[in-house]
Amino acid sequence: MPTFQPPQSLIDFFNLGMFRYVPKFQHKVNVETVINIGAGIKHIDGAMSLDLPEWDADTMAIPFGDDMVDIIYALHFLEHVKEPIKLLRECERVLRPGGIINVVVPYYSSQIAHVDLDHKHYFTERTFDNLFKNDYYEKNHQNWRLAVGLQLIMGLEERNICLFAQITKD
């Protein structure tokens, strides 16, 4: 009979209960530049908020040079943009190697994914891996430097389940 260490974190508890490996949540110690794209009313201390009307993800580049940003937050935002692949390429451009994108989107089968008529896209736990690792896509969708680190599907009840993803740049 296998023996286990007592859980020290939510991830440890999940691993113990599900006998699965879940990558650890990554955080950067030396952080200089943090942006919160599609911030809306969620302002994060230390992060520059980018949102309408000053910045439009559908028509404007992220106003940083290549490899200039340490962390990007996209909280309940990717489902609203017309071309999330184009925006993720833009995130990849500005993110430093080792940088992190923290994403929260409604899970495809949850009620909150479908009640907002402005939602243009739906996400599952396979969406990002399928994009970053799938050679089927046309040439401009290949050669990603982004990879999925941690993904969790969480919510307080079935109607508000979300996908929490942490994407890193190599």
C-alpha positions in Angstrom: 0.0 0.0 0.0 1.5 3.4 -1.0 2.2 6.0 1.6 1.7 9.7 1.0 2.8 13.0 2.6 0.1 15.1 4.2 -1.0 17.8 1.7 0.7 21.2 2.2 -1.2 23.0 -0.5 -4.3 22.9 -2.7 -2.3 21.3 -5.4 -0.9 18.6 -3.1 -4.5 17.9 -1.9 -5.7 17.6 -5.5 -2.8 15.3 -6.4 -3.5 13.1 -3.4 -7.2 12.9 -4.2 -6.9 12.4 -7.9 -3.5 10.6 -8.2 -2.6 13.1 -10.9 0.4 15.4 -11.4 -0.5 19.1 -11.5 2.3 21.6 -12.2 3.0 24.1 -9.5 1.7 27.7 -9.8 4.6 29.8 -11.1 5.4 33.2 -9.8 8.3 35.5 -10.7 10.4 36.9 -8.0 12.1 39.8 -9.9 9.2 41.4 -11.6 9.5 44.8 -13.3 6.6 45.1 -15.7 3.1 43.7 -15.2 0.1 44.4 -17.4 -3.5 43.7 -17.0 -5.2 43.4 -20.4 -8.9 44.0 -20.6 -8.8 45.2 -17.0 -12.3 46.6 -16.8 -12.9 47.3 -13.2 -10.3 44.8 -11.9 -7.2 46.8 -11.2 -4.2 44.9 -9.9 -1.7 46.7 -7.7 1.5 47.2 -9.6 0.0 46.4 -12.9 -0.6 48.7 -15.8 -4.3 48.4 -16.9 -4.9 48.3 -20.7 -8.6 48.6 -21.7 -11.1 50.6 -23.7 -11.2 53.4 -24.7 -7.5 54.0 -24.6 -6.5 50.5 -25.8 -8.5 48.2 -28.1 -7.2 44.6 -28.2 -9.0 44.1 -31.5 -7.2 46.9 -33.3 -4.1 47.9 -31.4 -0.8 46.3 -30.4 0.2 46.0 -26.8 2.2 49.2 -26.2 5.5 47.6 -25.2 8.5 46.5 -27.1 9.6 42.9 -27.6 10.5 40.9 -24.5 9.6 43.8 -22.1 6.8 42.4 -19.9 7.2 39.9 -17.0 3.6 39.1 -16.3 0.3 39.5 -18.2 -3.1 39.1 -16.6 -6.1 38.4 -18.9 -9.0 37.9 -16.5 -12.3 37.2 -18.2 -11.1 38.9 -21.3 -10.0 36.5 -24.1 -13.6 35.3 -24.6 -14.5 38.9 -25.6 -11.9 39.7 -28.3 -12.5 39.0 -32.0 -9.2 37.3 -32.6 -7.8 35.7 -29.4 -5.0 33.9 -31.4 -3.8 37.3 -32.7 -3.9 38.7 -29.1 -2.0 35.7 -27.8 0.7 36.3 -30.5 0.9 39.9 -29.3 1.3 38.7 -25.7 4.0 36.3 -26.8 5.8 39.2 -28.5 5.9 41.5 -25.4 6.5 38.7 -22.8 10.1 38.1 -21.7 11.5 34.6 -21.8 10.3 33.0 -18.6 7.4 35.4 -18.5 3.9 34.3 -17.4 0.4 34.9 -18.7 -2.3 34.3 -16.1 -5.7 33.7 -17.8 -9.2 33.2 -16.5 -12.0 32.4 -18.9 -15.4 30.9 -18.5 -15.4 27.1 -19.0 -17.2 26.2 -22.2 -20.0 24.2 -20.4 -20.7 26.7 -17.6 -23.6 29.1 -17.6 -21.5 32.2 -17.5 -19.9 31.2 -20.8 -23.3 31.6 -22.5 -25.1 34.4 -20.7 -23.0 37.3 -22.0 -23.9 38.0 -25.6 -20.5 39.6 -26.1 -18.7 36.3 -25.6 -17.2 35.3 -28.9 -15.2 32.2 -27.9 -15.4 29.2 -25.6 -12.5 27.5 -23.8 -11.8 24.0 -22.5 -8.8 22.5 -20.8 -7.5 21.4 -24.3 -7.9 24.8 -26.0 -4.4 26.2 -25.3 -2.5 23.0 -25.8 -4.3 22.4 -29.0 -3.2 25.9 -30.2 0.4 25.8 -29.0 1.2 22.2 -29.9 -0.9 21.4 -33.0 1.0 21.4 -36.3 -2.4 21.2 -38.2 -2.8 25.0 -38.0 -1.6 27.1 -40.9 1.9 28.4 -40.8 1.2 31.7 -38.9 -0.2 29.6 -36.0 2.9 27.4 -35.6 6.2 27.9 -33.8 4.7 29.1 -30.6 7.1 30.0 -27.7 4.2 29.7 -25.3 3.3 26.6 -23.4 0.7 25.7 -20.9 2.0 25.3 -17.3 -0.9 25.0 -14.9 -4.6 24.6 -15.7 -7.4 24.2 -13.3 -11.2 24.1 -13.8 -12.7 25.8 -10.7 -15.9 27.5 -9.5 -18.2 27.7 -6.6 -21.1 26.1 -8.4 -21.7 24.6 -11.8 -23.0 27.9 -13.4 -19.8 29.8 -12.8 -17.0 27.3 -13.5 -13.9 28.9 -15.1 -10.7 27.7 -16.6 -7.6 29.1 -14.8 -4.6 28.8 -17.0 -1.0 29.8 -16.6 0.9 30.1 -19.8 4.7 30.6 -19.9 7.1 31.8 -22.6 10.3 29.8 -23.1 
